[in-house]
Amino acid sequence: MNSPSEPEPSPPARSRWVWLRERILSSRVVFSLVMVTVMLILLWWWRPLILVPGTQPLVMQGGDPYVRALMRTISASESNVLRPYNVLHGSSFVWSLDTHPNQCQPIGRGPNRGNCSTAAGRYQLLNSTWTALALRYHPDRVPGETEDSEMSFEPIYQDLVIYEWLTDTRVWRADFSALLRQGKTQTVLRRLSGTWTSLGYGIESNKMSSELPGIYRRVLEDELERAQRLKG
């Protein structure tokens, strides 16, 4: 038996190698677990962009969270792509949004097959519809102007114009915010299906249409959390 003052014998070289290998393996396991955790967090954070890209947050800031959630829900069926503000009918894209693109793209299916559509942007607005709405709600409009002044179609203006339109109770003869707060999501979607025919009650439903009430609930949670953070 060695005395307390004597150093302990060094472990055999093989034992040191086993110990080192175990440490390396242990470090790799820890690193892998950390990376998996980070990836899961990122997937959870970015899930709207990955699963339903059309529900990505609006560019505009502020506003009623219930109406903001409605806008994101509309784009889930109308422009469910990673660049919804730049998409044309038929899923081609444009770079410039200085004005409404006004490109008539062929309609390949549905009741309007064989015609073409100028629908563009996150809310798939026809050029004629955008012109009418911009003259009424665009921040850069000139009061009293009745002709198309080619106002900007940039994302912020797409959001602002549609928000003002949806909250104009005189036009719709309904308060969508109040209806949504009462949980009447389907009533609102039905009311809007004449304008956006993919909302589940129109003539051009798609694979997202039946999912919209559930999508609305999920994005509303996000909008309410955002509103709460801004207050805090």
C-alpha positions as CSV (number, residue, x, y, z in Angstrom):
1,M,0.0,0.0,0.0
2,N,1.3,3.4,-1.0
3,S,1.9,6.0,1.7
4,P,-0.3,9.2,1.6
5,S,2.7,11.3,0.5
6,E,3.4,9.2,-2.5
7,P,1.8,10.1,-5.8
8,E,-0.7,7.7,-7.2
9,P,0.5,5.6,-10.2
10,S,-0.5,6.9,-13.6
11,P,-3.2,5.0,-15.3
12,P,-2.2,2.7,-18.2
13,A,-2.1,4.3,-21.6
14,R,-5.1,2.2,-22.7
15,S,-7.2,3.5,-19.8
16,R,-6.3,7.1,-20.7
17,W,-7.4,6.5,-24.2
18,V,-10.7,5.0,-23.1
19,W,-11.3,7.9,-20.8
20,L,-10.5,10.4,-23.6
21,R,-12.8,8.6,-26.0
22,E,-15.6,8.6,-23.5
23,R,-15.2,12.4,-22.9
24,I,-15.3,13.1,-26.6
25,L,-18.4,10.9,-27.1
26,S,-20.0,12.6,-24.2
27,S,-19.2,16.1,-25.6
28,R,-20.6,15.1,-29.0
29,V,-23.9,13.9,-27.3
30,V,-24.2,17.2,-25.4
31,F,-23.4,19.2,-28.5
32,S,-26.0,17.2,-30.5
33,L,-28.7,17.7,-27.9
34,V,-28.0,21.4,-27.8
35,M,-28.2,21.7,-31.6
36,V,-31.4,19.7,-31.7
37,T,-32.9,22.0,-29.0
38,V,-31.8,25.1,-30.9
39,M,-33.3,23.7,-34.1
40,L,-36.6,22.9,-32.4
41,I,-36.7,26.5,-31.0
42,L,-36.1,28.0,-34.4
43,L,-38.7,25.7,-36.0
44,W,-41.2,26.8,-33.4
45,W,-40.3,30.5,-33.8
46,W,-40.5,30.3,-37.6
47,R,-43.4,27.8,-37.9
48,P,-45.8,30.3,-39.6
49,L,-43.2,30.9,-42.4
50,I,-42.5,27.2,-42.8
51,L,-46.0,25.7,-42.5
52,V,-48.2,28.5,-43.7
53,P,-46.0,31.3,-45.1
54,G,-49.0,33.4,-46.0
55,T,-49.6,34.1,-42.3
56,Q,-46.3,35.8,-41.8
57,P,-46.5,39.1,-39.7
58,L,-47.7,42.2,-41.4
59,V,-45.3,45.0,-42.4
60,M,-47.5,47.7,-41.0
61,Q,-47.3,48.4,-37.3
62,G,-50.2,48.9,-34.9
63,G,-53.9,48.5,-35.4
64,D,-56.5,46.2,-34.0
65,P,-55.0,42.7,-33.4
66,Y,-58.3,41.1,-34.4
67,V,-58.3,42.8,-37.8
68,R,-54.6,42.2,-38.2
69,A,-55.2,38.5,-37.6
70,L,-58.0,38.5,-40.2
71,M,-55.6,40.1,-42.8
72,R,-53.0,37.4,-42.1
73,T,-55.7,34.7,-42.5
74,I,-56.9,36.1,-45.8
75,S,-53.4,35.9,-47.2
76,A,-53.1,32.3,-46.0
77,S,-55.5,31.3,-48.8
78,E,-54.9,34.1,-51.2
79,S,-51.1,34.3,-51.2
80,N,-49.6,31.4,-49.3
81,V,-46.0,32.0,-50.4
82,L,-42.8,33.3,-48.8
83,R,-43.0,36.6,-50.7
84,P,-46.8,37.3,-50.5
85,Y,-46.4,41.1,-51.2
86,N,-44.7,40.4,-54.5
87,V,-46.8,37.5,-55.9
88,L,-49.0,37.7,-59.0
89,H,-51.9,35.5,-59.8
90,G,-50.5,32.1,-60.8
91,S,-47.6,32.4,-58.4
92,S,-45.1,34.3,-60.5
93,F,-43.4,37.3,-58.8
94,V,-42.4,40.9,-59.5
95,W,-39.5,42.9,-58.0
96,S,-40.8,46.4,-58.3
97,L,-43.8,47.5,-56.3
98,D,-43.6,51.2,-57.1
99,T,-47.1,50.8,-58.5
100,H,-49.6,48.0,-58.9
101,P,-48.0,45.6,-61.4
102,N,-51.2,45.4,-63.5
103,Q,-50.0,42.3,-65.4
104,C,-52.9,40.1,-66.6
105,Q,-51.9,36.5,-65.8
106,P,-53.7,33.6,-67.4
107,I,-56.2,31.7,-65.2
108,G,-55.6,28.0,-65.6
109,R,-58.4,26.5,-63.5
110,G,-61.7,27.2,-61.9
111,P,-64.8,28.9,-63.2
112,N,-62.8,31.7,-64.8
113,R,-60.4,29.4,-66.7
114,G,-59.3,30.9,-70.0
115,N,-59.5,34.5,-68.8
116,C,-56.7,36.4,-67.1
117,S,-56.3,38.3,-63.9
118,T,-54.4,41.3,-62.7
119,A,-54.6,40.1,-59.1
120,A,-51.4,41.0,-57.2
121,G,-49.9,41.3,-53.8
122,R,-50.6,39.8,-50.4
123,Y,-54.3,40.4,-50.8
124,Q,-54.5,39.6,-54.5
125,L,-56.1,42.9,-55.5
126,L,-57.1,43.5,-59.1
127,N,-55.6,46.6,-60.6
128,S,-59.1,48.2,-60.8
129,T,-59.8,47.3,-57.2
130,W,-56.5,48.7,-56.0
131,T,-57.0,51.9,-57.8
132,A,-60.4,52.4,-56.2
133,L,-59.2,51.6,-52.7
134,A,-56.0,53.6,-53.0
135,L,-57.9,56.7,-54.1
136,R,-59.9,56.3,-50.9
137,Y,-57.5,54.9,-48.3
138,H,-53.9,55.4,-49.5
139,P,-51.9,57.7,-47.2
140,D,-50.5,59.5,-50.3
141,R,-53.9,60.0,-51.9
142,V,-54.9,63.5,-53.0
143,P,-58.4,64.4,-51.7
144,G,-60.9,64.8,-54.5
145,E,-58.7,63.0,-57.1
146,T,-60.7,60.6,-59.2
147,E,-58.0,59.2,-61.5
148,D,-55.3,56.6,-60.9
149,S,-52.2,58.5,-59.6
150,E,-50.1,55.3,-59.6
151,M,-49.6,55.3,-55.9
152,S,-47.1,53.0,-54.3
153,F,-47.9,49.3,-54.0
154,E,-45.1,48.7,-51.5
155,P,-45.9,46.2,-48.7
156,I,-46.6,48.9,-46.1
157,Y,-49.2,50.5,-48.3
158,Q,-50.9,47.1,-49.2
159,D,-51.4,46.6,-45.5
160,L,-52.5,50.1,-44.7
161,V,-55.0,50.3,-47.5
162,I,-56.6,46.9,-46.7
163,Y,-56.7,47.6,-43.0
164,E,-58.5,50.9,-43.6
165,W,-60.9,49.1,-45.9
166,L,-61.7,46.3,-43.5
167,T,-62.3,48.7,-40.7
168,D,-64.6,51.0,-42.7
169,T,-68.0,50.0,-41.2
170,R,-69.8,52.3,-43.6
171,V,-68.7,50.2,-46.6
172,W,-69.3,46.8,-45.1
173,R,-72.2,47.8,-42.9
174,A,-70.6,45.6,-40.3
175,D,-68.0,45.9,-37.6
176,F,-65.6,43.1,-38.3
177,S,-63.6,43.7,-35.2
178,A,-66.7,43.4,-33.0
179,L,-67.8,40.2,-34.8
180,L,-64.3,38.7,-34.4
181,R,-64.2,39.5,-30.7
182,Q,-67.5,37.7,-30.4
183,G,-65.9,34.6,-32.0
184,K,-67.9,34.9,-35.2
185,T,-64.9,34.2,-37.5
186,Q,-66.9,32.2,-40.0
187,T,-69.5,34.9,-40.2
188,V,-66.8,37.4,-41.2
189,L,-65.2,35.0,-43.7
190,R,-68.5,34.3,-45.3
191,R,-69.2,38.1,-45.6
192,L,-65.8,38.6,-47.3
193,S,-66.0,35.6,-49.6
194,G,-67.6,37.7,-52.3
195,T,-64.3,39.7,-52.4
196,W,-61.8,36.9,-51.7
197,T,-63.3,33.8,-53.3
198,S,-60.9,31.4,-51.6
199,L,-62.2,32.0,-48.1
200,G,-64.4,28.9,-48.0
201,Y,-67.8,30.3,-49.1
202,G,-66.8,31.6,-52.6
203,I,-66.4,30.0,-56.0
204,E,-62.7,29.2,-55.8
205,S,-62.0,27.4,-52.5
206,N,-58.6,25.8,-52.2
207,K,-56.8,23.4,-49.9
208,M,-56.4,26.2,-47.3
209,S,-60.1,27.3,-47.2
210,S,-61.3,24.7,-44.7
211,E,-58.3,25.5,-42.4
212,L,-58.9,29.2,-42.1
213,P,-60.9,29.3,-38.9
214,G,-58.2,27.3,-37.1
215,I,-55.5,29.5,-38.8
216,Y,-57.3,32.6,-37.6
217,R,-57.2,31.4,-34.0
218,R,-53.5,30.7,-34.1
219,V,-52.5,34.0,-35.7
220,L,-54.8,35.8,-33.3
221,E,-52.9,34.4,-30.4
222,D,-49.7,35.8,-31.9
223,E,-51.2,39.2,-32.6
224,L,-52.6,39.4,-29.0
225,E,-49.1,38.5,-27.6
226,R,-47.5,41.2,-29.9
227,A,-50.0,43.8,-28.7
228,Q,-49.3,42.9,-25.1
229,R,-45.6,43.2,-25.6
230,L,-46.0,46.6,-27.1
231,K,-48.1,47.7,-24.1
232,G,-45.4,46.3,-21.7
